[in-house]
Amino acid sequence: MPSRSPLERAFPFLRWLPLVTKQDLKADVIAGLTGAIIVLPQGVAYAMIAGMPAEYGLYTCIVPAIIAALFGSSHHLISGATAALSVIVFTTVSQFAAPGSPLFIQLALTLTLCAGIVQLLMGLMRFGAVVNFVSHSVVLGFTAGAAVVIAISQLKHLLGLSIVSGSTAIENLQLTLGALAQTDSKALLIGIATIAISVCVKTLWPKGPHMLIAMVGATLLALVIGDVALVGAMPNSLPAFSLPVADVVTVERMAMGIIAVALLGLVEAISIARSVAMKSGQLIDANQEFIGQGLSNMIGAFFSCYVSSGSFTRSGVNYTSGARTPCAAIFAAVFLAIILLFFAPYAAYIPIAGMAGILFVVAYNLIDIPHIIDIFRTDKKESVVLASTFVAAMLLHLELSIYVGMLLSLFFYLRRTSRPTIEFIDPRVYKVPEHLIPDTAIVRINGSVFYGSCQHLQRGLQACNAKHLIILGRGINFIDYTGAQMLANLVNRKQHTFYFCHMKATPLQALLSPGFSKTFSSLTFYKNAKEALATISVH
């Protein structure tokens, strides 16, 4: 990647903005208009999930989209409200305030500001690789869990029930089942009709705005039926200045949610950016993307926006619509602001049951069934991680399920790396003379020699009874202090005569460091096993 000037590193849009042509702008305008139409029902729906007023979902798709486009690295990623993050916002903040209340809104904005600060710091400290520790199985399990949480939380709106919300998905399901006798048939009819319209339009017109059409259909049906709960009017104004402040104690209580939101937001953004980049051929700078996402949340928090991240649907549509530069995201935000100014009053007629139906469609689309099936077929450990993350999402607060999945992934990773393969090779492969075979063992170590693997390696090497022990080190990538100490102890015991072959530069440097040079400098490090065998034959 070409070097950048300090000014370009601070303002990355200075790198691509001068290269934008008229043809690029034309393509970006068309893609932006398409994206603005698609996000309209999503923004309102996601705000409902988050427990925020409907307009906040649209605000979140305006300001963060512009900031992330200017300061991120992807040319096609569009940021805004997402279903998974909206659920975490609700489950985190609803512990301290009633959904939709002024305090709830203020805490949601505070959560957004704090998450943005965490993301920005991670980007400035070059922590881009940290998202690799959140495995694909964790993301799949979490999104599937979030989908079910969304569906269960919307059941009461689909059925027209007036019940309180529980703290977990299981509690919400129990409360809903207990109130089934109070089901409103009008609300249920509208909800089912909305789902049916969306599915039919998606089937007959795959690239069409199926959710927008379904929302219009639900609105018309509600006007015909009458006497159903409506979303209510939204102010036809642009995002207003807001002050995301709260006491330190509350921020500390939300700390787990803040970290979960920050991590999940980054994982979503990077995953989507890389997915689109595989098609476009663009190189993604993970650290710059962290900075872009952090700034978009920090600045967005002061303009009535709750937590945002990359949107898979909008980014995919943006690319397939022919977007060429990040200007498409800016145009999408501008068009959405225009729509908000002139068409916001019409949101008053949207039935809540219709929005619940749209959210059921969103929830279904979140579950990646083919990849989940593949993982269960091919990898037992990753299947455990996926299933555990999903179950945790059902039983615990949603943000905690991420930590469950990450800890399990880390456990399996450490377990695997702490047990490197000790492969004993038949000496005859290297044409060892028959009289030397009983006293010669050739061992290939496939894995690094570090504090976590020392006990396993020491047990395996000590179990060998051969006098001459040839270590093939081609599979050893590094040796830490504890690993070098373990090998030095084995050499000094003189139970075996060690012959190290095919050692890479980094592990060899560790063995010859000042602390262990007295032990290893007296040994010969051979280029290959044949040289070591020649030495054994002489002795």
Secondary structure, 3 states (H helix, E strand, C coil): CCCCCHHHHHCCHHHHHHHCCHHHHHHHHHHHHHHHHHHHHHHHHHHHHHCCCHHHHHHCCCHHHHHHHHHCCCCCCCEECCHHHHHHHHHHHCCCCCCCCHHHHHHHHHHHHHHHHHHHHHHHCCCHHHHHHCCHHHHHHHHHHHHHHHHHHHHHHHCCCCCCCCCCHHHHHHHHHHCHHHCCHHHHHHHHHHHHHHHHHHHHCCCCCHHHHHHHHHHHHHHHHCCCCECCCCCCCCCCCCCCCCCHHHHHHCHHHHHHHHHHHHHHHHHHHHHHHHHHCCCCCHHHHHHHHHHHHHHHHHHCCCCCEECHHHHHHHHHCCCCCCHHHHHHHHHHHHHHHHHHHHHHHCEHHHHHHHHHHHHHHHCCHHHHHHHHHHCHHHHHHHHHHHHHHHHCCHHHHHHHHHHHHHHHHHHHHCCCEEEEECHHHHCCCHHHHHHEEEEEEECCECCCCHHHHHHHHHCCCCCEEEEECCCCCCECHHHHHHHHHHHHHCCCEEEEECCCHHHHHHHCCCCCHHHHCCCCEECCHHHHHHHHHHC
